[in-house]
Amino acid sequence: MSKIVGKLLEDVTWLQNLSGFLTLFFLALFIVLVVRVFRWKKEKVEEYKNLPLTDNDSDDL
């Protein structure tokens, strides 16, 4: 068992390549997530801007 692990650890360039690919993948995923959250929040703000400032029931005061 230790010979297999030793053999795998002799050449770790595949692990470095995998690490680089995964880092780029998760970085891109994080950026997409942040952009989508900002767009969603912007839509909510626009929705609240279109709401009337007063209620129709409070006009009787």
C-alpha distance matrix in Angstrom:
0.0 3.8 5.4 5.3 6.5 8.6 10.0 10.9 12.5 14.5 16.8 17.6 21.0 20.1 19.3 22.7 24.5 23.2 24.3 27.6 28.2 27.4 29.7 32.5 32.1 32.4 35.1 37.1 36.6 37.9 40.9 41.8 41.6 43.8 46.3 46.5 47.1 49.9 51.5 51.4 53.0 55.6 56.6 57.0 59.2 61.3 61.7 62.9 65.3 67.0 67.7 71.3 72.0 74.3 74.4 77.3 78.2 78.8 81.5 84.1 84.1
3.8 0.0 3.8 5.4 5.0 5.9 8.4 9.8 10.3 12.1 15.0 15.8 19.4 19.2 18.2 21.2 23.4 22.6 23.2 26.5 27.6 26.9 28.8 31.7 31.8 31.9 34.4 36.6 36.4 37.4 40.3 41.6 41.4 43.4 46.0 46.5 47.0 49.5 51.4 51.5 52.9 55.4 56.6 57.1 59.0 61.3 61.8 62.9 65.2 67.1 67.8 71.4 71.9 74.3 74.6 77.6 78.6 79.0 81.7 84.4 84.2
5.4 3.8 0.0 3.8 5.5 4.9 6.0 8.6 9.8 10.5 13.3 15.0 18.4 18.2 18.0 20.9 22.9 22.4 23.6 26.5 27.6 27.4 29.4 32.0 32.2 32.8 35.2 37.2 37.2 38.5 41.2 42.4 42.6 44.6 46.9 47.6 48.3 50.8 52.5 52.8 54.3 56.7 57.9 58.5 60.5 62.6 63.2 64.5 66.6 68.5 69.4 73.0 73.6 76.2 76.5 79.4 80.6 81.0 83.6 86.4 86.3
5.3 5.4 3.8 0.0 3.8 5.4 5.1 6.2 8.6 10.0 12.0 13.3 16.4 15.6 15.5 18.8 20.3 19.5 21.0 24.0 24.7 24.5 26.8 29.3 29.2 29.9 32.5 34.2 34.2 35.7 38.4 39.3 39.6 41.8 44.0 44.5 45.4 47.9 49.5 49.7 51.4 53.7 54.8 55.6 57.6 59.6 60.2 61.6 63.7 65.5 66.4 70.1 70.8 73.3 73.6 76.5 77.7 78.2 80.8 83.6 83.6
6.5 5.0 5.5 3.8 0.0 3.8 5.4 5.1 6.1 8.7 10.8 11.2 14.7 14.2 13.3 16.4 18.4 17.6 18.5 21.7 22.7 22.2 24.2 26.9 27.0 27.4 29.9 32.0 31.9 33.1 35.8 37.1 37.2 39.2 41.6 42.2 42.9 45.4 47.1 47.4 48.9 51.2 52.5 53.1 55.1 57.1 57.8 59.1 61.2 63.1 64.0 67.6 68.2 70.7 71.1 74.1 75.2 75.6 78.2 81.0 80.9
8.6 5.9 4.9 5.4 3.8 0.0 3.8 5.4 5.1 6.2 9.3 10.6 14.2 14.5 14.0 16.6 18.9 18.8 19.5 22.4 23.8 23.8 25.4 28.1 28.6 29.2 31.3 33.5 33.8 34.8 37.4 38.9 39.2 41.0 43.3 44.2 45.0 47.2 49.0 49.5 50.9 53.2 54.6 55.3 57.1 59.2 60.1 61.2 63.2 65.2 66.2 69.8 70.3 73.0 73.5 76.5 77.7 78.0 80.6 83.4 83.2
10.0 8.4 6.0 5.1 5.4 3.8 0.0 3.8 5.5 5.3 7.5 9.7 12.7 12.8 13.2 15.9 17.6 17.7 19.1 21.7 22.8 23.2 25.1 27.4 27.9 28.9 31.0 32.9 33.4 34.8 37.1 38.4 39.0 41.0 43.1 43.9 45.0 47.2 48.8 49.4 51.0 53.1 54.4 55.4 57.2 59.1 60.0 61.4 63.3 65.2 66.4 70.0 70.7 73.4 74.0 76.9 78.2 78.6 81.0 84.0 83.9
10.9 9.8 8.6 6.2 5.1 5.4 3.8 0.0 3.8 5.6 6.3 7.2 10.2 9.7 9.7 12.8 14.3 14.1 15.6 18.3 19.2 19.5 21.5 23.8 24.2 25.2 27.4 29.2 29.6 31.1 33.5 34.7 35.2 37.2 39.3 40.1 41.2 43.5 45.0 45.6 47.3 49.4 50.6 51.6 53.5 55.3 56.2 57.7 59.6 61.4 62.6 66.3 67.0 69.7 70.2 73.1 74.5 74.9 77.3 80.2 80.2
12.5 10.3 9.8 8.6 6.1 5.1 5.5 3.8 0.0 3.8 5.4 5.6 9.3 9.9 9.1 11.5 13.9 14.1 14.7 17.3 19.0 19.2 20.6 23.2 24.1 24.7 26.6 28.8 29.4 30.4 32.8 34.4 34.9 36.5 38.8 39.9 40.7 42.8 44.6 45.3 46.7 48.8 50.3 51.2 52.8 54.8 55.9 57.1 59.0 61.0 62.2 65.8 66.3 69.1 69.7 72.8 74.1 74.3 76.8 79.7 79.5
14.5 12.1 10.5 10.0 8.7 6.2 5.3 5.6 3.8 0.0 3.8 6.2 9.1 10.7 11.0 12.6 14.8 15.8 16.7 18.7 20.5 21.3 22.6 24.9 26.0 27.1 28.6 30.7 31.6 32.8 34.8 36.5 37.3 38.9 40.9 42.2 43.3 45.1 46.9 47.8 49.2 51.1 52.7 53.8 55.3 57.2 58.5 59.7 61.4 63.5 64.8 68.4 68.9 71.8 72.6 75.6 77.1 77.3 79.6 82.6 82.4
16.8 15.0 13.3 12.0 10.8 9.3 7.5 6.3 5.4 3.8 0.0 3.8 5.7 7.3 8.5 9.9 11.5 12.9 14.2 15.8 17.5 18.7 20.1 22.0 23.2 24.6 26.0 27.9 29.0 30.4 32.2 33.8 34.9 36.5 38.3 39.6 40.9 42.7 44.3 45.4 46.9 48.6 50.2 51.5 53.0 54.7 56.0 57.5 59.0 61.0 62.5 66.1 66.8 69.7 70.5 73.5 75.1 75.3 77.5 80.6 80.5
17.6 15.8 15.0 13.3 11.2 10.6 9.7 7.2 5.6 6.2 3.8 0.0 3.8 5.4 5.1 6.4 8.8 9.9 10.6 12.5 14.4 15.3 16.5 18.7 20.0 21.1 22.5 24.5 25.6 26.8 28.7 30.4 31.4 32.9 34.8 36.2 37.4 39.1 40.8 41.9 43.3 45.1 46.7 47.9 49.4 51.2 52.5 53.9 55.5 57.5 58.9 62.6 63.1 66.1 66.9 69.9 71.5 71.7 73.9 77.0 76.8
21.0 19.4 18.4 16.4 14.7 14.2 12.7 10.2 9.3 9.1 5.7 3.8 0.0 3.8 5.3 5.0 6.1 8.5 9.7 10.5 12.3 14.1 15.1 16.6 18.3 19.9 21.0 22.6 24.2 25.6 27.1 28.7 30.1 31.6 33.1 34.7 36.1 37.7 39.2 40.6 42.1 43.6 45.2 46.7 48.1 49.7 51.2 52.7 54.0 56.0 57.7 61.3 62.0 65.0 66.0 68.9 70.6 70.8 72.9 76.1 76.0
20.1 19.2 18.2 15.6 14.2 14.5 12.8 9.7 9.9 10.7 7.3 5.4 3.8 0.0 3.8 5.4 5.0 6.1 8.5 9.8 10.5 12.1 14.0 15.4 16.3 18.2 19.8 21.1 22.3 24.1 25.7 27.0 28.3 30.1 31.7 32.9 34.4 36.2 37.5 38.7 40.5 42.1 43.5 44.9 46.5 48.1 49.3 51.0 52.5 54.3 55.9 59.6 60.5 63.4 64.2 67.0 68.8 69.1 71.2 74.4 74.5
19.3 18.2 18.0 15.5 13.3 14.0 13.2 9.7 9.1 11.0 8.5 5.1 5.3 3.8 0.0 3.8 5.4 5.0 6.0 8.6 9.9 10.4 12.0 14.2 15.1 16.2 18.0 19.8 20.7 22.1 24.1 25.6 26.5 28.2 30.1 31.3 32.5 34.4 36.0 37.0 38.5 40.4 41.8 43.0 44.6 46.4 47.6 49.1 50.7 52.6 54.1 57.7 58.4 61.3 62.1 65.0 66.6 66.9 69.1 72.2 72.1
22.7 21.2 20.9 18.8 16.4 16.6 15.9 12.8 11.5 12.6 9.9 6.4 5.0 5.4 3.8 0.0 3.8 5.4 5.0 6.2 8.7 9.9 10.4 12.4 14.2 15.3 16.3 18.4 19.8 20.9 22.5 24.4 25.6 26.9 28.7 30.3 31.5 33.0 34.7 36.0 37.4 39.0 40.7 42.1 43.4 45.1 46.6 48.0 49.4 51.5 53.1 56.6 57.2 60.2 61.2 64.2 65.9 66.0 68.1 71.3 71.2
24.5 23.4 22.9 20.3 18.4 18.9 17.6 14.3 13.9 14.8 11.5 8.8 6.1 5.0 5.4 3.8 0.0 3.8 5.4 5.1 6.3 8.6 9.8 10.8 12.3 14.3 15.4 16.7 18.3 20.0 21.3 22.7 24.3 25.9 27.3 28.8 30.4 31.9 33.3 34.7 36.4 37.8 39.3 40.9 42.3 43.8 45.3 46.9 48.2 50.1 51.9 55.5 56.3 59.4 60.3 63.2 65.0 65.3 67.2 70.5 70.5
23.2 22.6 22.4 19.5 17.6 18.8 17.7 14.1 14.1 15.8 12.9 9.9 8.5 6.1 5.0 5.4 3.8 0.0 3.8 5.4 5.1 6.1 8.4 9.9 10.4 12.1 14.0 15.3 16.3 18.1 19.9 21.1 22.3 24.2 25.8 26.9 28.4 30.3 31.6 32.7 34.5 36.1 37.5 38.9 40.5 42.1 43.3 45.0 46.5 48.3 49.9 53.6 54.4 57.4 58.1 61.0 62.7 63.1 65.1 68.3 68.4
24.3 23.2 23.6 21.0 18.5 19.5 19.1 15.6 14.7 16.7 14.2 10.6 9.7 8.5 6.0 5.0 5.4 3.8 0.0 3.8 5.5 5.2 6.0 8.6 9.8 10.5 12.0 14.2 15.2 16.2 18.2 19.9 20.8 22.3 24.3 25.6 26.8 28.5 30.2 31.3 32.7 34.5 36.1 37.3 38.8 40.6 41.9 43.3 44.9 46.9 48.4 52.0 52.6 55.5 56.5 59.4 61.1 61.3 63.4 66.5 66.5
27.6 26.5 26.5 24.0 21.7 22.4 21.7 18.3 17.3 18.7 15.8 12.5 10.5 9.8 8.6 6.2 5.1 5.4 3.8 0.0 3.8 5.5 5.1 6.3 8.6 10.1 10.6 12.4 14.2 15.4 16.6 18.5 20.0 21.2 22.7 24.5 25.9 27.2 28.8 30.3 31.8 33.1 34.9 36.4 37.6 39.2 40.9 42.3 43.6 45.6 47.4 50.9 51.6 54.7 55.8 58.7 60.6 60.7 62.6 65.9 65.8
28.2 27.6 27.6 24.7 22.7 23.8 22.8 19.2 19.0 20.5 17.5 14.4 12.3 10.5 9.9 8.7 6.3 5.1 5.5 3.8 0.0 3.8 5.4 5.2 6.1 8.7 9.9 10.6 12.2 14.2 15.4 16.6 18.3 20.1 21.3 22.6 24.4 26.0 27.2 28.6 30.4 31.7 33.2 34.8 36.3 37.7 39.1 40.9 42.2 44.0 45.8 49.5 50.4 53.4 54.4 57.1 59.1 59.4 61.3 64.5 64.7
27.4 26.9 27.4 24.5 22.2 23.8 23.2 19.5 19.2 21.3 18.7 15.3 14.1 12.1 10.4 9.9 8.6 6.1 5.2 5.5 3.8 0.0 3.8 5.4 4.9 6.1 8.4 9.8 10.3 12.0 14.1 15.3 16.2 18.2 19.9 21.0 22.4 24.3 25.7 26.7 28.4 30.2 31.5 32.9 34.5 36.1 37.4 38.9 40.5 42.4 43.9 47.6 48.4 51.3 52.1 54.9 56.7 57.0 59.1 62.3 62.4
29.7 28.8 29.4 26.8 24.2 25.4 25.1 21.5 20.6 22.6 20.1 16.5 15.1 14.0 12.0 10.4 9.8 8.4 6.0 5.1 5.4 3.8 0.0 3.8 5.5 5.4 6.0 8.6 9.8 10.5 12.2 14.3 15.3 16.5 18.4 20.0 21.1 22.6 24.4 25.7 27.0 28.6 30.4 31.7 33.0 34.7 36.2 37.6 39.0 41.1 42.6 46.2 46.8 49.9 50.9 53.9 55.7 55.7 57.8 61.0 60.9
32.5 31.7 32.0 29.3 26.9 28.1 27.4 23.8 23.2 24.9 22.0 18.7 16.6 15.4 14.2 12.4 10.8 9.9 8.6 6.3 5.2 5.4 3.8 0.0 3.8 5.6 5.1 6.1 8.5 9.8 10.5 12.3 14.2 15.4 16.5 18.4 20.0 21.2 22.6 24.3 25.8 27.0 28.8 30.4 31.7 33.1 34.8 36.4 37.5 39.5 41.3 44.9 45.7 48.9 50.0 52.8 54.8 55.0 56.8 60.1 60.2
32.1 31.8 32.2 29.2 27.0 28.6 27.9 24.2 24.1 26.0 23.2 20.0 18.3 16.3 15.1 14.2 12.3 10.4 9.8 8.6 6.1 4.9 5.5 3.8 0.0 3.8 5.5 5.2 6.2 8.6 10.0 10.7 12.3 14.4 15.5 16.6 18.5 20.2 21.3 22.5 24.5 25.9 27.2 28.8 30.5 31.8 33.1 34.9 36.3 38.1 39.8 43.5 44.5 47.5 48.3 51.1 53.0 53.4 55.3 58.5 58.8
32.4 31.9 32.8 29.9 27.4 29.2 28.9 25.2 24.7 27.1 24.6 21.1 19.9 18.2 16.2 15.3 14.3 12.1 10.5 10.1 8.7 6.1 5.4 5.6 3.8 0.0 3.8 5.4 4.9 6.0 8.5 9.8 10.3 12.2 14.2 15.2 16.3 18.3 19.9 20.8 22.4 24.2 25.7 26.9 28.5 30.2 31.4 32.9 34.5 36.4 37.9 41.5 42.3 45.3 46.1 49.0 50.8 51.0 53.1 56.3 56.3
35.1 34.4 35.2 32.5 29.9 31.3 31.0 27.4 26.6 28.6 26.0 22.5 21.0 19.8 18.0 16.3 15.4 14.0 12.0 10.6 9.9 8.4 6.0 5.1 5.5 3.8 0.0 3.8 5.4 5.1 6.2 8.7 9.8 10.6 12.4 14.3 15.4 16.7 18.5 20.0 21.2 22.7 24.6 25.9 27.1 28.8 30.4 31.8 33.1 35.2 36.9 40.4 41.1 44.2 45.3 48.2 50.2 50.2 52.1 55.4 55.3
37.1 36.6 37.2 34.2 32.0 33.5 32.9 29.2 28.8 30.7 27.9 24.5 22.6 21.1 19.8 18.4 16.7 15.3 14.2 12.4 10.6 9.8 8.6 6.1 5.2 5.4 3.8 0.0 3.8 5.4 5.1 6.2 8.6 10.0 10.7 12.3 14.3 15.5 16.6 18.3 20.1 21.2 22.7 24.5 25.9 27.1 28.8 30.5 31.7 33.5 35.4 39.0 40.0 43.1 44.2 46.9 49.0 49.3 51.0 54.4 54.5
36.6 36.4 37.2 34.2 31.9 33.8 33.4 29.6 29.4 31.6 29.0 25.6 24.2 22.3 20.7 19.8 18.3 16.3 15.2 14.2 12.2 10.3 9.8 8.5 6.2 4.9 5.4 3.8 0.0 3.8 5.5 5.2 6.2 8.7 10.0 10.6 12.4 14.4 15.5 16.5 18.4 20.0 21.2 22.7 24.5 25.9 27.1 28.8 30.4 32.1 33.7 37.4 38.4 41.4 42.2 44.9 46.9 47.2 49.1 52.4 52.6
37.9 37.4 38.5 35.7 33.1 34.8 34.8 31.1 30.4 32.8 30.4 26.8 25.6 24.1 22.1 20.9 20.0 18.1 16.2 15.4 14.2 12.0 10.5 9.8 8.6 6.0 5.1 5.4 3.8 0.0 3.8 5.5 5.0 6.2 8.6 9.9 10.6 12.4 14.3 15.3 16.5 18.4 20.1 21.2 22.6 24.5 25.8 27.1 28.7 30.7 32.2 35.8 36.4 39.4 40.5 43.4 45.2 45.4 47.3 50.6 50.6
40.9 40.3 41.2 38.4 35.8 37.4 37.1 33.5 32.8 34.8 32.2 28.7 27.1 25.7 24.1 22.5 21.3 19.9 18.2 16.6 15.4 14.1 12.2 10.5 10.0 8.5 6.2 5.1 5.5 3.8 0.0 3.8 5.4 5.2 6.2 8.6 10.0 10.7 12.4 14.2 15.5 16.6 18.5 20.1 21.2 22.7 24.5 25.9 27.0 29.1 30.9 34.5 35.2 38.4 39.7 42.5 44.6 44.7 46.4 49.7 49.8
41.8 41.6 42.4 39.3 37.1 38.9 38.4 34.7 34.4 36.5 33.8 30.4 28.7 27.0 25.6 24.4 22.7 21.1 19.9 18.5 16.6 15.3 14.3 12.3 10.7 9.8 8.7 6.2 5.2 5.5 3.8 0.0 3.8 5.5 5.2 6.2 8.6 10.0 10.6 12.2 14.3 15.3 16.6 18.5 20.0 21.2 22.6 24.5 25.8 27.4 29.3 33.0 34.1 37.2 38.2 40.8 43.0 43.4 45.0 48.4 48.7
41.6 41.4 42.6 39.6 37.2 39.2 39.0 35.2 34.9 37.3 34.9 31.4 30.1 28.3 26.5 25.6 24.3 22.3 20.8 20.0 18.3 16.2 15.3 14.2 12.3 10.3 9.8 8.6 6.2 5.0 5.4 3.8 0.0 3.8 5.5 5.2 6.2 8.7 10.0 10.5 12.3 14.2 15.4 16.6 18.4 20.1 21.1 22.7 24.4 26.2 27.6 31.3 32.3 35.2 36.1 38.8 40.8 41.1 43.0 46.2 46.5
43.8 43.4 44.6 41.8 39.2 41.0 41.0 37.2 36.5 38.9 36.5 32.9 31.6 30.1 28.2 26.9 25.9 24.2 22.3 21.2 20.1 18.2 16.5 15.4 14.4 12.2 10.6 10.0 8.7 6.2 5.2 5.5 3.8 0.0 3.8 5.5 5.2 6.2 8.7 9.9 10.6 12.3 14.4 15.4 16.5 18.4 20.0 21.2 22.5 24.8 26.3 29.8 30.4 33.5 34.7 37.7 39.7 39.7 41.5 44.8 44.8
46.3 46.0 46.9 44.0 41.6 43.3 43.1 39.3 38.8 40.9 38.3 34.8 33.1 31.7 30.1 28.7 27.3 25.8 24.3 22.7 21.3 19.9 18.4 16.5 15.5 14.2 12.4 10.7 10.0 8.6 6.2 5.2 5.5 3.8 0.0 3.8 5.5 5.2 6.2 8.6 9.9 10.5 12.4 14.4 15.3 16.6 18.4 20.1 21.0 23.0 25.0 28.5 29.5 32.7 34.0 36.7 39.0 39.1 40.6 44.0 44.3
46.5 46.5 47.6 44.5 42.2 44.2 43.9 40.1 39.9 42.2 39.6 36.2 34.7 32.9 31.3 30.3 28.8 26.9 25.6 24.5 22.6 21.0 20.0 18.4 16.6 15.2 14.3 12.3 10.6 9.9 8.6 6.2 5.2 5.5 3.8 0.0 3.8 5.4 5.1 6.1 8.6 9.8 10.6 12.4 14.2 15.3 16.5 18.5 19.9 21.5 23.2 26.9 28.2 31.2 32.1 34.7 36.9 37.3 38.9 42.3 42.7
47.1 47.0 48.3 45.4 42.9 45.0 45.0 41.2 40.7 43.3 40.9 37.4 36.1 34.4 32.5 31.5 30.4 28.4 26.8 25.9 24.4 22.4 21.1 20.0 18.5 16.3 15.4 14.3 12.4 10.6 10.0 8.6 6.2 5.2 5.5 3.8 0.0 3.8 5.5 5.0 6.1 8.5 9.9 10.6 12.3 14.3 15.3 16.6 18.4 20.3 21.6 25.2 26.1 29.0 30.0 32.8 34.8 35.0 36.9 40.1 40.3
49.9 49.5 50.8 47.9 45.4 47.2 47.2 43.5 42.8 45.1 42.7 39.1 37.7 36.2 34.4 33.0 31.9 30.3 28.5 27.2 26.0 24.3 22.6 21.2 20.2 18.3 16.7 15.5 14.4 12.4 10.7 10.0 8.7 6.2 5.2 5.4 3.8 0.0 3.8 5.4 5.1 6.1 8.7 9.9 10.5 12.3 14.2 15.3 16.4 18.7 20.4 23.8 24.5 27.8 29.1 32.0 34.2 34.1 35.7 39.1 39.2
51.5 51.4 52.5 49.5 47.1 49.0 48.8 45.0 44.6 46.9 44.3 40.8 39.2 37.5 36.0 34.7 33.3 31.6 30.2 28.8 27.2 25.7 24.4 22.6 21.3 19.9 18.5 16.6 15.5 14.3 12.4 10.6 10.0 8.7 6.2 5.1 5.5 3.8 0.0 3.8 5.4 5.0 6.3 8.7 9.8 10.6 12.3 14.3 15.3 16.9 19.0 22.6 23.8 27.0 28.2 30.8 33.2 33.5 34.8 38.3 38.7
51.4 51.5 52.8 49.7 47.4 49.5 49.4 45.6 45.3 47.8 45.4 41.9 40.6 38.7 37.0 36.0 34.7 32.7 31.3 30.3 28.6 26.7 25.7 24.3 22.5 20.8 20.0 18.3 16.5 15.3 14.2 12.2 10.5 9.9 8.6 6.1 5.0 5.4 3.8 0.0 3.8 5.4 5.2 6.4 8.8 10.0 10.6 12.6 14.4 15.8 17.3 21.0 22.3 25.2 26.0 28.6 30.8 31.3 32.9 36.3 36.8
53.0 52.9 54.3 51.4 48.9 50.9 51.0 47.3 46.7 49.2 46.9 43.3 42.1 40.5 38.5 37.4 36.4 34.5 32.7 31.8 30.4 28.4 27.0 25.8 24.5 22.4 21.2 20.1 18.4 16.5 15.5 14.3 12.3 10.6 9.9 8.6 6.1 5.1 5.4 3.8 0.0 3.8 5.4 5.0 6.2 8.7 9.8 10.6 12.3 14.5 15.7 19.2 20.0 23.0 24.2 27.1 29.2 29.2 30.9 34.3 34.5
55.6 55.4 56.7 53.7 51.2 53.2 53.1 49.4 48.8 51.1 48.6 45.1 43.6 42.1 40.4 39.0 37.8 36.1 34.5 33.1 31.7 30.2 28.6 27.0 25.9 24.2 22.7 21.2 20.0 18.4 16.6 15.3 14.2 12.3 10.5 9.8 8.5 6.1 5.0 5.4 3.8 0.0 3.8 5.4 5.0 6.2 8.6 9.9 10.5 12.7 14.7 18.1 19.0 22.4 23.9 26.6 29.1 29.0 30.3 33.8 34.1
56.6 56.6 57.9 54.8 52.5 54.6 54.4 50.6 50.3 52.7 50.2 46.7 45.2 43.5 41.8 40.7 39.3 37.5 36.1 34.9 33.2 31.5 30.4 28.8 27.2 25.7 24.6 22.7 21.2 20.1 18.5 16.6 15.4 14.4 12.4 10.6 9.9 8.7 6.3 5.2 5.4 3.8 0.0 3.8 5.4 5.1 6.1 8.7 9.8 10.9 12.9 16.6 18.2 21.3 22.3 24.7 27.3 27.7 28.9 32.4 33.1
57.0 57.1 58.5 55.6 53.1 55.3 55.4 51.6 51.2 53.8 51.5 47.9 46.7 44.9 43.0 42.1 40.9 38.9 37.3 36.4 34.8 32.9 31.7 30.4 28.8 26.9 25.9 24.5 22.7 21.2 20.1 18.5 16.6 15.4 14.4 12.4 10.6 9.9 8.7 6.4 5.0 5.4 3.8 0.0 3.8 5.4 5.0 6.2 8.6 10.1 11.0 14.7 16.0 18.8 19.7 22.4 24.7 25.0 26.6 29.9 30.4
59.2 59.0 60.5 57.6 55.1 57.1 57.2 53.5 52.8 55.3 53.0 49.4 48.1 46.5 44.6 43.4 42.3 40.5 38.8 37.6 36.3 34.5 33.0 31.7 30.5 28.5 27.1 25.9 24.5 22.6 21.2 20.0 18.4 16.5 15.3 14.2 12.3 10.5 9.8 8.8 6.2 5.0 5.4 3.8 0.0 3.8 5.3 5.1 6.2 8.8 10.2 13.4 14.1 17.4 19.0 21.8 24.2 24.0 25.4 28.9 29.1
61.3 61.3 62.6 59.6 57.1 59.2 59.1 55.3 54.8 57.2 54.7 51.2 49.7 48.1 46.4 45.1 43.8 42.1 40.6 39.2 37.7 36.1 34.7 33.1 31.8 30.2 28.8 27.1 25.9 24.5 22.7 21.2 20.1 18.4 16.6 15.3 14.3 12.3 10.6 10.0 8.7 6.2 5.1 5.4 3.8 0.0 3.8 5.4 5.0 6.5 9.1 12.4 13.9 17.2 18.7 21.1 23.9 24.0 24.8 28.4 29.0
61.7 61.8 63.2 60.2 57.8 60.1 60.0 56.2 55.9 58.5 56.0 52.5 51.2 49.3 47.6 46.6 45.3 43.3 41.9 40.9 39.1 37.4 36.2 34.8 33.1 31.4 30.4 28.8 27.1 25.8 24.5 22.6 21.1 20.0 18.4 16.5 15.3 14.2 12.3 10.6 9.8 8.6 6.1 5.0 5.3 3.8 0.0 3.8 5.5 5.4 6.9 10.6 12.6 15.4 16.3 18.6 21.3 21.8 22.9 26.3 27.2
62.9 62.9 64.5 61.6 59.1 61.2 61.4 57.7 57.1 59.7 57.5 53.9 52.7 51.0 49.1 48.0 46.9 45.0 43.3 42.3 40.9 38.9 37.6 36.4 34.9 32.9 31.8 30.5 28.8 27.1 25.9 24.5 22.7 21.2 20.1 18.5 16.6 15.3 14.3 12.6 10.6 9.9 8.7 6.2 5.1 5.4 3.8 0.0 3.8 5.3 5.3 8.7 9.8 12.7 14.0 16.8 19.2 19.2 20.5 24.0 24.4
65.3 65.2 66.6 63.7 61.2 63.2 63.3 59.6 59.0 61.4 59.0 55.5 54.0 52.5 50.7 49.4 48.2 46.5 44.9 43.6 42.2 40.5 39.0 37.5 36.3 34.5 33.1 31.7 30.4 28.7 27.0 25.8 24.4 22.5 21.0 19.9 18.4 16.4 15.3 14.4 12.3 10.5 9.8 8.6 6.2 5.0 5.5 3.8 0.0 3.8 5.5 8.0 9.0 12.5 14.6 17.0 19.9 19.5 20.2 23.9 24.3
67.0 67.1 68.5 65.5 63.1 65.2 65.2 61.4 61.0 63.5 61.0 57.5 56.0 54.3 52.6 51.5 50.1 48.3 46.9 45.6 44.0 42.4 41.1 39.5 38.1 36.4 35.2 33.5 32.1 30.7 29.1 27.4 26.2 24.8 23.0 21.5 20.3 18.7 16.9 15.8 14.5 12.7 10.9 10.1 8.8 6.5 5.4 5.3 3.8 0.0 3.8 6.4 8.9 11.9 13.3 15.1 18.3 18.5 18.9 22.6 23.5
67.7 67.8 69.4 66.4 64.0 66.2 66.4 62.6 62.2 64.8 62.5 58.9 57.7 55.9 54.1 53.1 51.9 49.9 48.4 47.4 45.8 43.9 42.6 41.3 39.8 37.9 36.9 35.4 33.7 32.2 30.9 29.3 27.6 26.3 25.0 23.2 21.6 20.4 19.0 17.3 15.7 14.7 12.9 11.0 10.2 9.1 6.9 5.3 5.5 3.8 0.0 3.8 6.4 8.8 9.8 12.0 14.9 15.2 16.0 19.6 20.5
71.3 71.4 73.0 70.1 67.6 69.8 70.0 66.3 65.8 68.4 66.1 62.6 61.3 59.6 57.7 56.6 55.5 53.6 52.0 50.9 49.5 47.6 46.2 44.9 43.5 41.5 40.4 39.0 37.4 35.8 34.5 33.0 31.3 29.8 28.5 26.9 25.2 23.8 22.6 21.0 19.2 18.1 16.6 14.7 13.4 12.4 10.6 8.7 8.0 6.4 3.8 0.0 3.8 5.6 7.2 9.1 12.2 12.1 12.5 16.2 17.1
72.0 71.9 73.6 70.8 68.2 70.3 70.7 67.0 66.3 68.9 66.8 63.1 62.0 60.5 58.4 57.2 56.3 54.4 52.6 51.6 50.4 48.4 46.8 45.7 44.5 42.3 41.1 40.0 38.4 36.4 35.2 34.1 32.3 30.4 29.5 28.2 26.1 24.5 23.8 22.3 20.0 19.0 18.2 16.0 14.1 13.9 12.6 9.8 9.0 8.9 6.4 3.8 0.0 3.8 7.0 9.7 12.1 10.9 11.6 15.2 15.3
74.3 74.3 76.2 73.3 70.7 73.0 73.4 69.7 69.1 71.8 69.7 66.1 65.0 63.4 61.3 60.2 59.4 57.4 55.5 54.7 53.4 51.3 49.9 48.9 47.5 45.3 44.2 43.1 41.4 39.4 38.4 37.2 35.2 33.5 32.7 31.2 29.0 27.8 27.0 25.2 23.0 22.4 21.3 18.8 17.4 17.2 15.4 12.7 12.5 11.9 8.8 5.6 3.8 0.0 3.8 6.5 8.5 7.1 8.0 11.5 11.8
74.4 74.6 76.5 73.6 71.1 73.5 74.0 70.2 69.7 72.6 70.5 66.9 66.0 64.2 62.1 61.2 60.3 58.1 56.5 55.8 54.4 52.1 50.9 50.0 48.3 46.1 45.3 44.2 42.2 40.5 39.7 38.2 36.1 34.7 34.0 32.1 30.0 29.1 28.2 26.0 24.2 23.9 22.3 19.7 19.0 18.7 16.3 14.0 14.6 13.3 9.8 7.2 7.0 3.8 0.0 3.8 5.4 5.5 7.3 10.3 11.4
77.3 77.6 79.4 76.5 74.1 76.5 76.9 73.1 72.8 75.6 73.5 69.9 68.9 67.0 65.0 64.2 63.2 61.0 59.4 58.7 57.1 54.9 53.9 52.8 51.1 49.0 48.2 46.9 44.9 43.4 42.5 40.8 38.8 37.7 36.7 34.7 32.8 32.0 30.8 28.6 27.1 26.6 24.7 22.4 21.8 21.1 18.6 16.8 17.0 15.1 12.0 9.1 9.7 6.5 3.8 0.0 3.8 5.6 5.8 8.5 10.7
78.2 78.6 80.6 77.7 75.2 77.7 78.2 74.5 74.1 77.1 75.1 71.5 70.6 68.8 66.6 65.9 65.0 62.7 61.1 60.6 59.1 56.7 55.7 54.8 53.0 50.8 50.2 49.0 46.9 45.2 44.6 43.0 40.8 39.7 39.0 36.9 34.8 34.2 33.2 30.8 29.2 29.1 27.3 24.7 24.2 23.9 21.3 19.2 19.9 18.3 14.9 12.2 12.1 8.5 5.4 3.8 0.0 3.8 5.6 6.7 8.9
78.8 79.0 81.0 78.2 75.6 78.0 78.6 74.9 74.3 77.3 75.3 71.7 70.8 69.1 66.9 66.0 65.3 63.1 61.3 60.7 59.4 57.0 55.7 55.0 53.4 51.0 50.2 49.3 47.2 45.4 44.7 43.4 41.1 39.7 39.1 37.3 35.0 34.1 33.5 31.3 29.2 29.0 27.7 25.0 24.0 24.0 21.8 19.2 19.5 18.5 15.2 12.1 10.9 7.1 5.5 5.6 3.8 0.0 3.8 5.4 6.1
81.5 81.7 83.6 80.8 78.2 80.6 81.0 77.3 76.8 79.6 77.5 73.9 72.9 71.2 69.1 68.1 67.2 65.1 63.4 62.6 61.3 59.1 57.8 56.8 55.3 53.1 52.1 51.0 49.1 47.3 46.4 45.0 43.0 41.5 40.6 38.9 36.9 35.7 34.8 32.9 30.9 30.3 28.9 26.6 25.4 24.8 22.9 20.5 20.2 18.9 16.0 12.5 11.6 8.0 7.3 5.8 5.6 3.8 0.0 3.8 5.5
84.1 84.4 86.4 83.6 81.0 83.4 84.0 80.2 79.7 82.6 80.6 77.0 76.1 74.4 72.2 71.3 70.5 68.3 66.5 65.9 64.5 62.3 61.0 60.1 58.5 56.3 55.4 54.4 52.4 50.6 49.7 48.4 46.2 44.8 44.0 42.3 40.1 39.1 38.3 36.3 34.3 33.8 32.4 29.9 28.9 28.4 26.3 24.0 23.9 22.6 19.6 16.2 15.2 11.5 10.3 8.5 6.7 5.4 3.8 0.0 3.8
84.1 84.2 86.3 83.6 80.9 83.2 83.9 80.2 79.5 82.4 80.5 76.8 76.0 74.5 72.1 71.2 70.5 68.4 66.5 65.8 64.7 62.4 60.9 60.2 58.8 56.3 55.3 54.5 52.6 50.6 49.8 48.7 46.5 44.8 44.3 42.7 40.3 39.2 38.7 36.8 34.5 34.1 33.1 30.4 29.1 29.0 27.2 24.4 24.3 23.5 20.5 17.1 15.3 11.8 11.4 10.7 8.9 6.1 5.5 3.8 0.0
